[in-house]
Amino acid sequence: MFKLLKIENARMNVPSPAFYDIAAATTVSIGDALVLSSGKLVKPSTATAKPEFIAMGEKGVTAEDTKLAVCRCAPNQLWGVPCSGTFKSVVPGAKVALGTDYASVDLNATGAITVENLNGATAVDDEIVVRIV
């Protein structure tokens, strides 16, 4: 799960939520990476895609509850996120991809997420600090 750690140079460390409709057959959990497709929220089509939003809630279950609160990803945000797949040491500045669950990062694949700090991570599921740019 992506969780916001810090917004650099911001007066408040809480992002303003945006609300968008969710595409049919899309299951969303808090902290999932999302993009817009045809005006609706979906999970990115590839792990190398740059997430545009992070879910701030769960997908609604009724027809009337189709909107989801999301946080727009910005370059001044630092995110804590677990590592998935086989653990591989990387260095700050390395580009990594989304994990297959869209709530983690895969250190073995190159993508649009920049590693900022390894936070002492040495194994799968350890949390590192990333920036989505």
Secondary structure by P-SEA (a helix, b strand, c coil): cccccccccccccccbbbbbbbccccccccbbbbbbccccccccccccccccbbbcccccccccccbbbbbbbcccbbbbbbbcccbbbbcccbbbbbccccccccccccccbbbccccccccccbbbbbbcc
